[in-house]
Amino acid sequence: MAAADSPSTALRRRDLCSRGIRLAGKMRADVVDLLDAYVEQQGLDASASVAAVEGVPLAAVERWDEQTGTQRLLENLAAYRAFRALLAQMLEEQREQLGEADAGLGRALAAVLLQVSAFAYHLEELLRLESRGIPGEEEDDGPPPPPRLSLFEQKLRGLGVLRELAQWAVRSVRDLRQLTKPSPATAAAPGLAESP
């Protein structure tokens, strides 16, 4: 039986979701800027088609409206943990390829990596509020290293990672907005004032 949230829990959830929406919006803006710089610096065509990249979580989901709040949070958390590992790998490859030749791109990648880490932590806070255990990261060192890619394949993979991260930021905003809506169980709970 679902009990209604206490007013303080509901207020805390709303506050965390509002801050998360702002964080995700800022992250998306920064990722779009990074994507533009990345495409230019790597000599790629901005409209280049990139096949699904192994290890990159897809933001699209079937029956999005049927997911529970906890499912949304868990999928977001898993995605941002994966992006954290992928961005760290991209940053390492960037340093190997360019050294200090383009420190600006490296700084932008590092800044987005920090935002992804902060957002993952924020999602963990929301899961704690929901009284859900936080799933551990199965791989402490991130995903297994991918097969050695050519320089061009690395560039395309980076493009795919950044594009999908931008899409995840949009999805995260939608998911967090959905969490701020009263659930049918809490809206119908006895004792809540109903407006005429």
Buried (B, 14 or more C-beta within 10 A) or exposed (E): EEEBBEEEEBEBBEEBBEBBBEBBBEBBEBBBEBBEBBBEBBEBEEEEEBEEBEBBBEBEBEEEEEBEBBEBBBBBBBBBBBBBBBBBBBBEBBEEEBEEEBEEBBEBBBBBBEBBBEBBEBBBBBBEBBEBEEEEBEEEEBBEEBEEEEEEEBBBBBBBBBBBBBBBBEBBBBBBEBBBEEBEEBEEBEEEEEEE
